[in-house]
Amino acid sequence: MDNIQNNINIIHQRIQFACKKANRNPEDVRLLLATKTVNTDKINFAL
């Protein structure tokens, strides 16, 4: 599960960087979850 948390943190950092570069408010960006083959425990952890 640490890998999931690490990946989410990296994505949030990338969103922050992209928003700063585009002069956008990061709070206006929403990260969505989409999956087909991940078990529910991992999905719930990510949420």
Rosetta silent file (secondary structure, phi, psi, omega in degrees, C-alpha in Angstrom):
SEQUENCE: MDNIQNNINIIHQRIQFACKKANRNPEDVRLLLATKTVNTDKINFAL
SCORE:     score description
SCORE:     0.000 S_00000001
   1 L     0.000  -22.594  177.659    0.000    0.000    0.000 S_00000001
   2 H   -61.148  -35.020  179.914    3.007    2.285    0.438 S_00000001
   3 H   -64.307  -38.839  178.278    3.479    2.214   -3.325 S_00000001
   4 H   -63.296  -47.669 -179.511   -0.071    3.490   -3.837 S_00000001
   5 H   -62.070  -41.711  178.744    0.473    6.349   -1.381 S_00000001
   6 H   -62.285  -44.584  179.251    3.795    7.221   -2.995 S_00000001
   7 H   -63.399  -40.840  177.749    2.231    7.298   -6.479 S_00000001
   8 H   -63.151  -41.888  177.736   -0.624    9.511   -5.278 S_00000001
   9 H   -61.500  -42.487  178.660    1.874   11.910   -3.705 S_00000001
  10 H   -63.138  -43.021  179.012    3.853   12.089   -6.952 S_00000001
  11 H   -61.784  -43.153  178.632    0.677   12.777   -8.937 S_00000001
  12 H   -63.109  -38.025  176.598   -0.294   15.585   -6.555 S_00000001
  13 H   -64.171  -41.733  179.083    3.169   17.116   -6.930 S_00000001
  14 H   -65.494  -37.699  176.265    2.861   16.956  -10.717 S_00000001
  15 H   -63.653  -45.246  178.617   -0.546   18.620  -10.537 S_00000001
  16 H   -57.868  -46.705 -178.966    0.895   21.388   -8.351 S_00000001
  17 H   -63.098  -46.158 -179.175    3.763   21.944  -10.792 S_00000001
  18 H   -64.070  -39.630  178.953    1.500   21.952  -13.857 S_00000001
  19 H   -66.297  -41.150  178.015   -0.929   24.376  -12.225 S_00000001
  20 H   -62.125  -43.457 -179.791    1.863   26.732  -11.250 S_00000001
  21 H   -64.658  -35.725 -177.586    3.225   26.605  -14.793 S_00000001
  22 H   -94.245    3.930 -179.802   -0.243   27.233  -16.282 S_00000001
  23 L    57.228   46.450  178.495   -1.115   29.894  -13.685 S_00000001
  24 L  -118.030  156.631  176.317   -4.098   27.839  -12.446 S_00000001
  25 L   -81.100  121.423 -179.195   -5.412   27.172   -8.983 S_00000001
  26 H   -60.902  -24.290  179.363   -4.587   23.551   -8.006 S_00000001
  27 H   -72.055  -12.282  176.585   -7.838   23.374   -6.047 S_00000001
  28 H   -85.543   -4.741 -178.079   -9.687   23.639   -9.369 S_00000001
  29 L  -104.838  133.421 -179.861   -8.150   20.321  -10.493 S_00000001
  30 L  -117.218  129.202  176.086   -9.707   17.031   -9.423 S_00000001
  31 L   -88.151  123.905 -179.299   -7.871   13.718   -9.461 S_00000001
  32 L  -108.235  151.487 -179.944  -10.195   10.886  -10.526 S_00000001
  33 L  -106.649  130.898  176.049   -9.764    7.172   -9.976 S_00000001
  34 L  -139.456  133.264 -178.518  -10.410    4.679  -12.773 S_00000001
  35 L  -156.347  156.420  175.234   -9.657    0.968  -12.690 S_00000001
  36 L  -120.707  -35.036 -168.574  -10.719   -2.375  -14.086 S_00000001
  37 L  -123.096   22.796 -178.689   -8.535   -4.954  -12.390 S_00000001
  38 L  -104.523  138.764 -177.658   -7.670   -3.609   -8.936 S_00000001
  39 L   -72.730  160.569 -172.982   -9.201   -5.168   -5.832 S_00000001
  40 H   -64.712  -29.650  177.511  -11.513   -3.136   -3.609 S_00000001
  41 H   -61.403  -42.540  179.370   -9.036   -2.946   -0.709 S_00000001
  42 H   -69.427  -38.302  178.244   -6.565   -1.041   -2.857 S_00000001
  43 H   -63.266  -47.977  179.415   -9.289    1.226   -4.249 S_00000001
  44 H   -61.216  -38.815  177.553  -10.561    2.065   -0.764 S_00000001
  45 H   -62.242  -43.718 -178.502   -7.006    2.779    0.388 S_00000001
  46 H   -64.031  -37.196  179.629   -6.439    5.153   -2.528 S_00000001
  47 L   -68.678    0.000    0.000   -9.655    7.016   -1.770 S_00000001
